[in-house]
Amino acid sequence: MILRLHKARPLQYRESPYLHDFVAKLAERSGIDRPTLAIYPSDVPNAFAMSASREEGFIAVSTGLT
């Protein structure tokens, strides 16, 4: 619901390979599943993370951050 509120959509690998690779490395080091990445429209550089469990995490980044 919070992702829908921000008009977030899935962030494709080809849109930001660096961010996908960076998050994958951090998740591996932490011993957690890689979170799903999303992007939402905003000129303000910002990001937020949310999770219902260790297996279902999301990281949303604004277009101003990418």
A tleap script that builds the chain and sets N, CA, C and O, in Angstrom:
source leaprc.protein.ff14SB
mol = sequence {
  NMET ILE LEU ARG LEU HIE LYS ALA ARG PRO
  LEU GLN TYR ARG GLU SER PRO TYR LEU HIE
  ASP PHE VAL ALA LYS LEU ALA GLU ARG SER
  GLY ILE ASP ARG PRO THR LEU ALA ILE TYR
  PRO SER ASP VAL PRO ASN ALA PHE ALA MET
  SER ALA SER ARG GLU GLU GLY PHE ILE ALA
  VAL SER THR GLY LEU CTHR
}
set mol.1.N position { 0.819 -1.195 0.000 }
set mol.1.CA position { 0.000 0.000 0.000 }
set mol.1.C position { 0.865 1.262 0.000 }
set mol.1.O position { 0.563 2.225 -0.705 }
set mol.2.N position { 1.941 1.256 0.791 }
set mol.2.CA position { 2.804 2.443 0.838 }
set mol.2.C position { 3.493 2.667 -0.506 }
set mol.2.O position { 3.708 3.810 -0.909 }
set mol.3.N position { 3.839 1.585 -1.201 }
set mol.3.CA position { 4.448 1.730 -2.519 }
set mol.3.C position { 3.457 2.332 -3.509 }
set mol.3.O position { 3.828 3.159 -4.342 }
set mol.4.N position { 2.220 1.923 -3.416 }
set mol.4.CA position { 1.188 2.457 -4.299 }
set mol.4.C position { 0.951 3.941 -3.999 }
set mol.4.O position { 0.722 4.730 -4.917 }
set mol.5.N position { 1.004 4.315 -2.745 }
set mol.5.CA position { 0.825 5.709 -2.339 }
set mol.5.C position { 1.881 6.608 -2.988 }
set mol.5.O position { 1.593 7.744 -3.365 }
set mol.6.N position { 3.095 6.091 -3.113 }
set mol.6.CA position { 4.184 6.859 -3.717 }
set mol.6.C position { 4.281 6.669 -5.231 }
set mol.6.O position { 5.173 7.221 -5.874 }
set mol.7.N position { 3.368 5.892 -5.791 }
set mol.7.CA position { 3.367 5.589 -7.229 }
set mol.7.C position { 4.660 4.893 -7.647 }
set mol.7.O position { 5.217 5.158 -8.712 }
set mol.8.N position { 5.116 4.001 -6.782 }
set mol.8.CA position { 6.352 3.263 -7.047 }
set mol.8.C position { 6.087 2.138 -8.040 }
set mol.8.O position { 4.984 1.599 -8.129 }
set mol.9.N position { 7.129 1.810 -8.773 }
set mol.9.CA position { 7.082 0.693 -9.718 }
set mol.9.C position { 8.393 -0.064 -9.583 }
set mol.9.O position { 9.370 0.482 -9.071 }
set mol.10.N position { 8.432 -1.302 -10.030 }
set mol.10.CA position { 9.680 -2.064 -9.939 }
set mol.10.C position { 10.814 -1.375 -10.696 }
set mol.10.O position { 10.610 -0.847 -11.789 }
set mol.11.N position { 11.990 -1.385 -10.113 }
set mol.11.CA position { 13.179 -0.825 -10.760 }
set mol.11.C position { 13.875 -1.950 -11.519 }
set mol.11.O position { 14.372 -2.901 -10.916 }
set mol.12.N position { 13.906 -1.837 -12.812 }
set mol.12.CA position { 14.517 -2.859 -13.657 }
set mol.12.C position { 16.045 -2.781 -13.567 }
set mol.12.O position { 16.607 -1.703 -13.373 }
set mol.13.N position { 16.698 -3.909 -13.705 }
set mol.13.CA position { 18.153 -3.970 -13.628 }
set mol.13.C position { 18.797 -3.014 -14.630 }
set mol.13.O position { 19.751 -2.314 -14.290 }
set mol.14.N position { 18.294 -2.981 -15.839 }
set mol.14.CA position { 18.898 -2.140 -16.886 }
set mol.14.C position { 18.803 -0.643 -16.569 }
set mol.14.O position { 19.561 0.156 -17.120 }
set mol.15.N position { 17.877 -0.263 -15.685 }
set mol.15.CA position { 17.734 1.141 -15.319 }
set mol.15.C position { 18.804 1.589 -14.320 }
set mol.15.O position { 19.204 2.753 -14.304 }
set mol.16.N position { 19.258 0.650 -13.491 }
set mol.16.CA position { 20.263 0.989 -12.485 }
set mol.16.C position { 21.038 -0.253 -12.064 }
set mol.16.O position { 20.844 -0.768 -10.963 }
set mol.17.N position { 21.917 -0.734 -12.942 }
set mol.17.CA position { 22.675 -1.943 -12.610 }
set mol.17.C position { 23.540 -1.761 -11.359 }
set mol.17.O position { 23.680 -2.690 -10.564 }
set mol.18.N position { 24.119 -0.572 -11.183 }
set mol.18.CA position { 24.961 -0.331 -10.008 }
set mol.18.C position { 24.168 -0.528 -8.725 }
set mol.18.O position { 24.638 -1.200 -7.807 }
set mol.19.N position { 22.983 0.041 -8.649 }
set mol.19.CA position { 22.167 -0.059 -7.438 }
set mol.19.C position { 21.759 -1.514 -7.184 }
set mol.19.O position { 21.806 -1.978 -6.045 }
set mol.20.N position { 21.365 -2.218 -8.216 }
set mol.20.CA position { 20.995 -3.631 -8.066 }
set mol.20.C position { 22.178 -4.451 -7.550 }
set mol.20.O position { 22.023 -5.266 -6.641 }
set mol.21.N position { 23.354 -4.233 -8.130 }
set mol.21.CA position { 24.535 -4.984 -7.702 }
set mol.21.C position { 24.947 -4.623 -6.281 }
set mol.21.O position { 25.327 -5.499 -5.503 }
set mol.22.N position { 24.874 -3.347 -5.939 }
set mol.22.CA position { 25.227 -2.883 -4.599 }
set mol.22.C position { 24.309 -3.506 -3.548 }
set mol.22.O position { 24.779 -3.999 -2.523 }
set mol.23.N position { 23.018 -3.484 -3.800 }
set mol.23.CA position { 22.042 -4.057 -2.862 }
set mol.23.C position { 22.234 -5.571 -2.755 }
set mol.23.O position { 22.118 -6.131 -1.665 }
set mol.24.N position { 22.523 -6.225 -3.853 }
set mol.24.CA position { 22.753 -7.678 -3.827 }
set mol.24.C position { 23.961 -8.015 -2.952 }
set mol.24.O position { 23.912 -8.976 -2.184 }
set mol.25.N position { 25.043 -7.241 -3.056 }
set mol.25.CA position { 26.230 -7.476 -2.235 }
set mol.25.C position { 25.936 -7.261 -0.756 }
set mol.25.O position { 26.357 -8.054 0.086 }
set mol.26.N position { 25.218 -6.195 -0.443 }
set mol.26.CA position { 24.878 -5.925 0.958 }
set mol.26.C position { 23.993 -7.024 1.543 }
set mol.26.O position { 24.190 -7.447 2.682 }
set mol.27.N position { 23.033 -7.476 0.770 }
set mol.27.CA position { 22.136 -8.535 1.241 }
set mol.27.C position { 22.916 -9.822 1.487 }
set mol.27.O position { 22.694 -10.512 2.482 }
set mol.28.N position { 23.831 -10.140 0.571 }
set mol.28.CA position { 24.630 -11.357 0.721 }
set mol.28.C position { 25.492 -11.287 1.975 }
set mol.28.O position { 25.571 -12.254 2.733 }
set mol.29.N position { 26.129 -10.158 2.192 }
set mol.29.CA position { 26.962 -9.967 3.388 }
set mol.29.C position { 26.142 -10.065 4.670 }
set mol.29.O position { 26.631 -10.534 5.698 }
set mol.30.N position { 24.902 -9.621 4.598 }
set mol.30.CA position { 24.026 -9.625 5.776 }
set mol.30.C position { 23.326 -10.963 5.987 }
set mol.30.O position { 22.722 -11.198 7.033 }
set mol.31.N position { 23.410 -11.833 4.992 }
set mol.31.CA position { 22.760 -13.131 5.103 }
set mol.31.C position { 21.249 -13.078 4.979 }
set mol.31.O position { 20.533 -13.887 5.569 }
set mol.32.N position { 20.772 -12.108 4.198 }
set mol.32.CA position { 19.322 -11.989 3.979 }
set mol.32.C position { 19.034 -12.110 2.487 }
set mol.32.O position { 19.933 -11.977 1.657 }
set mol.33.N position { 17.784 -12.360 2.162 }
set mol.33.CA position { 17.375 -12.385 0.758 }
set mol.33.C position { 17.472 -10.980 0.181 }
set mol.33.O position { 17.286 -9.986 0.884 }
set mol.34.N position { 17.765 -10.920 -1.109 }
set mol.34.CA position { 17.854 -9.615 -1.765 }
set mol.34.C position { 16.470 -8.965 -1.808 }
set mol.34.O position { 15.508 -9.587 -2.258 }
set mol.35.N position { 16.368 -7.728 -1.347 }
set mol.35.CA position { 15.072 -7.049 -1.388 }
set mol.35.C position { 14.700 -6.648 -2.808 }
set mol.35.O position { 15.566 -6.492 -3.669 }
set mol.36.N position { 13.433 -6.488 -3.036 }
set mol.36.CA position { 12.931 -5.972 -4.301 }
set mol.36.C position { 13.190 -4.478 -4.351 }
set mol.36.O position { 12.967 -3.774 -3.366 }
set mol.37.N position { 13.659 -3.989 -5.490 }
set mol.37.CA position { 13.893 -2.556 -5.639 }
set mol.37.C position { 12.748 -1.915 -6.411 }
set mol.37.O position { 12.229 -2.475 -7.376 }
set mol.38.N position { 12.375 -0.734 -5.959 }
set mol.38.CA position { 11.311 0.022 -6.617 }
set mol.38.C position { 11.779 1.461 -6.779 }
set mol.38.O position { 12.684 1.912 -6.077 }
set mol.39.N position { 11.166 2.166 -7.695 }
set mol.39.CA position { 11.480 3.573 -7.924 }
set mol.39.C position { 10.171 4.359 -7.928 }
set mol.39.O position { 9.146 3.884 -8.417 }
set mol.40.N position { 10.228 5.565 -7.377 }
set mol.40.CA position { 9.028 6.402 -7.365 }
set mol.40.C position { 9.380 7.826 -7.795 }
set mol.40.O position { 10.500 8.282 -7.566 }
set mol.41.N position { 8.437 8.525 -8.411 }
set mol.41.CA position { 8.718 9.854 -8.937 }
set mol.41.C position { 8.796 10.912 -7.836 }
set mol.41.O position { 7.828 11.152 -7.114 }
set mol.42.N position { 9.961 11.533 -7.726 }
set mol.42.CA position { 10.163 12.647 -6.809 }
set mol.42.C position { 11.524 13.253 -7.116 }
set mol.42.O position { 12.508 12.529 -7.273 }
set mol.43.N position { 11.583 14.574 -7.201 }
set mol.43.CA position { 12.849 15.253 -7.438 }
set mol.43.C position { 13.721 15.288 -6.190 }
set mol.43.O position { 14.923 15.539 -6.279 }
set mol.44.N position { 13.129 15.040 -5.035 }
set mol.44.CA position { 13.857 15.049 -3.768 }
set mol.44.C position { 14.621 13.732 -3.617 }
set mol.44.O position { 14.014 12.663 -3.686 }
set mol.45.N position { 15.938 13.790 -3.413 }
set mol.45.CA position { 16.701 12.555 -3.223 }
set mol.45.C position { 16.294 11.878 -1.916 }
set mol.45.O position { 16.523 12.422 -0.836 }
set mol.46.N position { 15.701 10.713 -2.011 }
set mol.46.CA position { 15.187 10.031 -0.834 }
set mol.46.C position { 15.053 8.536 -1.135 }
set mol.46.O position { 15.027 8.114 -2.291 }
set mol.47.N position { 14.970 7.761 -0.073 }
set mol.47.CA position { 14.747 6.318 -0.186 }
set mol.47.C position { 14.126 5.834 1.111 }
set mol.47.O position { 14.276 6.465 2.157 }
set mol.48.N position { 13.430 4.717 1.036 }
set mol.48.CA position { 12.913 4.086 2.247 }
set mol.48.C position { 12.884 2.590 2.047 }
set mol.48.O position { 12.826 2.089 0.924 }
set mol.49.N position { 12.927 1.894 3.154 }
set mol.49.CA position { 12.891 0.434 3.133 }
set mol.49.C position { 11.735 -0.031 4.004 }
set mol.49.O position { 11.359 0.630 4.972 }
set mol.50.N position { 11.183 -1.170 3.644 }
set mol.50.CA position { 10.114 -1.763 4.442 }
set mol.50.C position { 10.143 -3.267 4.254 }
set mol.50.O position { 10.626 -3.779 3.244 }
set mol.51.N position { 9.617 -3.959 5.247 }
set mol.51.CA position { 9.637 -5.409 5.177 }
set mol.51.C position { 8.622 -6.002 6.135 }
set mol.51.O position { 8.459 -5.538 7.263 }
set mol.52.N position { 7.947 -7.033 5.663 }
set mol.52.CA position { 7.054 -7.797 6.526 }
set mol.52.C position { 7.830 -8.940 7.175 }
set mol.52.O position { 7.449 -9.445 8.231 }
set mol.53.N position { 8.933 -9.344 6.521 }
set mol.53.CA position { 9.793 -10.405 7.040 }
set mol.53.C position { 11.152 -10.286 6.365 }
set mol.53.O position { 11.336 -9.458 5.473 }
set mol.54.N position { 12.097 -11.106 6.788 }
set mol.54.CA position { 13.436 -11.082 6.182 }
set mol.54.C position { 13.412 -11.533 4.725 }
set mol.54.O position { 14.348 -11.249 3.978 }
set mol.55.N position { 12.370 -12.220 4.318 }
set mol.55.CA position { 12.285 -12.735 2.951 }
set mol.55.C position { 11.508 -11.826 2.005 }
set mol.55.O position { 11.512 -12.063 0.797 }
set mol.56.N position { 10.852 -10.809 2.512 }
set mol.56.CA position { 9.971 -9.991 1.677 }
set mol.56.C position { 10.271 -8.498 1.798 }
set mol.56.O position { 9.357 -7.702 2.015 }
set mol.57.N position { 11.524 -8.116 1.663 }
set mol.57.CA position { 11.900 -6.714 1.807 }
set mol.57.C position { 11.760 -5.922 0.523 }
set mol.57.O position { 11.832 -6.464 -0.580 }
set mol.58.N position { 11.556 -4.621 0.695 }
set mol.58.CA position { 11.481 -3.685 -0.418 }
set mol.58.C position { 12.352 -2.492 -0.096 }
set mol.58.O position { 12.401 -2.035 1.046 }
set mol.59.N position { 13.034 -1.993 -1.096 }
set mol.59.CA position { 13.722 -0.709 -0.998 }
set mol.59.C position { 13.192 0.138 -2.135 }
set mol.59.O position { 13.233 -0.267 -3.297 }
set mol.60.N position { 12.696 1.313 -1.796 }
set mol.60.CA position { 12.188 2.247 -2.809 }
set mol.60.C position { 13.086 3.471 -2.839 }
set mol.60.O position { 13.404 4.041 -1.796 }
set mol.61.N position { 13.486 3.866 -4.012 }
set mol.61.CA position { 14.321 5.048 -4.189 }
set mol.61.C position { 13.588 6.045 -5.081 }
set mol.61.O position { 12.825 5.665 -5.969 }
set mol.62.N position { 13.835 7.317 -4.826 }
set mol.62.CA position { 13.199 8.343 -5.646 }
set mol.62.C position { 13.987 8.541 -6.942 }
set mol.62.O position { 15.165 8.196 -7.029 }
set mol.63.N position { 13.321 9.094 -7.927 }
set mol.63.CA position { 14.008 9.401 -9.183 }
set mol.63.C position { 15.086 10.464 -8.951 }
set mol.63.O position { 16.057 10.530 -9.704 }
set mol.64.N position { 14.925 11.284 -7.929 }
set mol.64.CA position { 15.932 12.281 -7.601 }
set mol.64.C position { 17.203 11.696 -7.042 }
set mol.64.O position { 18.233 12.369 -7.011 }
set mol.65.N position { 17.152 10.458 -6.600 }
set mol.65.CA position { 18.329 9.789 -6.051 }
set mol.65.C position { 19.070 8.982 -7.105 }
set mol.65.O position { 20.260 8.711 -6.949 }
set mol.66.N position { 18.393 8.597 -8.163 }
set mol.66.CA position { 19.046 7.751 -9.165 }
set mol.66.C position { 19.653 8.538 -10.262 }
set mol.66.O position { 20.239 7.967 -11.181 }
savepdb mol mol.pdb
quit
